[in-house]
Amino acid sequence: MKHLLITIIVAIALTSCGGKASTTISDTNNMDTTGIIVNFETSKGNISVRLYDDTPAHRDNFVRLVNDGYYDGTLFHRVIRDFMIQAGDPDSRTAAPGQMLGSGGPSYTLPAEIVYPSHFHRRGVLAAARQGDQVNPERRSSGSQFYIVTGQVYSDSMLTQLDKSLRVQRINEVFQRLRGENRDRIMSLSRAGDRDALDRLRDEMVAQAEAEAGTAPGLTAEQRQAYTTVGGTPHLDGQYTVFGEVVEGMDIVDAIQSVETGNADRPVEDVRIIKATVAR
């Protein structure tokens, strides 16, 4: 269960383009103007996030944990520059220097509430960490761990290349699902040594996977506008539950993402959530 946030599976090199994203979130279009506000007093300064109303299970769980003081005293235990800052591991509250973190949480997970493409990984959004697809195919969220996206700015050509890579990824995901659904048939043909039938079945599954993946939407105009201006982490889109956004304190998020880190991306000097409160 090491590190609930996934290792990036899109194997292409993407470098920053267009300069540093703004240290405020006010330049992001179509911001959600409803929802509960949660304030984090941290050792670096204050951050306020707005929770989305169309992800109610995550919203209500987050509010309950905040009201219970669950996050008070915990650390931002995983920080990756130009990517994200992660918190919510209760084991971090009393962690010794250098202690490995990222596996703690309550005794439950949450069903995915992936409202995509309405909510995507633009700079400043709040999302739920989770275990990887191999052990968590339903993409259920951690009961407590979350991350705030910092990301980077992309050029149009970089997004076009990413879109192509994501389609290959979708094809592979569908193919693996079909292989599982046809497991008994594949084993039977293998035992019989029927290579021609196996080849035909493989070709059928590839064609079906390409057809299904071809119906999936690419990046929307809103995504492209956000990723080429304020930035974000588009390779995570549609895979994690995004359930809120920073409304104040992105300069503090940037300060946190810039700290020196050691093993497992843990800050060398602890960055602590002193207190979390529900504002409304």
QUITA-V710766 format. One record per backbone hydrogen bond with DSSP energy under -1.0 kcal/mol. NH is the residue of the N-H (numbers start at 0). CO is the residue of the C=O. E is the energy in kcal/mol with one decimal. If there is no record, write none. Layout:
BEGIN
NH_CO_E, NH_CO_E
END
This chain:
BEGIN
11_9_-1.7, 16_152_-2.0, 27_24_-1.6, 37_48_-2.8, 38_276_-2.9, 39_46_-3.5, 40_274_-3.2, 41_44_-2.0, 42_271_-2.2, 46_39_-2.4, 47_247_-2.9, 48_37_-2.8, 49_244_-3.2, 50_35_-3.1, 51_242_-2.3, 58_54_-2.5, 59_55_-2.9, 60_56_-2.0, 61_57_-2.5, 62_58_-2.4, 63_59_-2.2, 64_60_-2.4, 65_61_-2.5, 66_62_-2.8, 67_63_-1.8, 68_65_-1.6, 69_64_-2.6, 72_272_-3.2, 73_70_-2.1, 75_270_-2.7, 76_74_-1.2, 77_85_-1.4, 78_264_-2.7, 79_83_-2.6, 82_79_-1.5, 83_79_-1.6, 84_147_-1.9, 85_77_-2.9, 86_145_-2.5, 91_88_-1.8, 92_89_-1.3, 94_91_-1.1, 98_95_-2.2, 109_140_-2.4, 114_112_-1.1, 115_113_-1.3, 118_114_-3.2, 121_119_-1.7, 122_230_-2.9, 123_148_-2.7, 124_121_-1.7, 125_243_-2.9, 126_146_-2.6, 127_240_-2.5, 128_144_-1.9, 129_3_-1.1, 135_131_-1.2, 138_135_-2.1, 140_109_-2.6, 141_128_-3.2, 145_86_-2.2, 146_126_-2.6, 147_84_-2.5, 148_124_-2.2, 149_82_-2.1, 151_231_-1.8, 153_226_-2.8, 158_154_-2.0, 159_155_-2.2, 160_156_-2.0, 161_157_-2.3, 162_158_-2.6, 163_159_-1.8, 164_160_-2.1, 165_161_-2.7, 166_162_-1.7, 167_163_-1.9, 168_164_-2.1, 169_165_-2.4, 170_166_-2.5, 171_167_-2.2, 172_168_-2.3, 173_169_-2.4, 174_170_-2.6, 175_171_-2.5, 176_172_-1.8, 177_173_-2.6, 178_174_-2.5, 179_175_-1.8, 180_176_-2.2, 181_177_-1.9, 182_179_-1.2, 185_181_-2.7, 186_182_-2.6, 187_183_-2.2, 188_184_-2.5, 189_185_-2.2, 190_186_-2.5, 191_187_-1.8, 193_188_-2.2, 194_192_-1.6, 197_193_-1.9, 198_194_-2.5, 199_195_-2.2, 200_196_-2.4, 201_197_-2.5, 202_198_-2.4, 203_199_-2.2, 204_200_-2.4, 205_201_-2.5, 206_202_-2.4, 207_203_-2.3, 208_204_-2.6, 209_205_-2.5, 210_206_-2.1, 211_207_-2.7, 212_208_-2.6, 213_209_-1.7, 215_212_-1.1, 223_219_-2.5, 224_220_-2.3, 225_221_-2.3, 226_222_-3.2, 227_223_-1.7, 228_225_-1.1, 229_225_-1.0, 230_225_-2.9, 231_151_-2.1, 232_120_-2.8, 235_232_-1.8, 236_233_-1.6, 238_235_-1.8, 242_125_-2.3, 243_125_-1.1, 244_49_-2.0, 245_123_-3.1, 246_47_-2.7, 247_47_-1.5, 252_248_-1.9, 253_249_-2.5, 254_250_-1.7, 255_251_-2.3, 256_252_-2.4, 258_255_-1.5, 261_265_-3.0, 264_261_-1.4, 265_262_-1.7, 267_259_-2.5, 272_73_-3.6, 273_40_-2.2, 274_40_-1.7, 276_38_-2.4, 278_36_-2.8, 279_36_-1.0
END
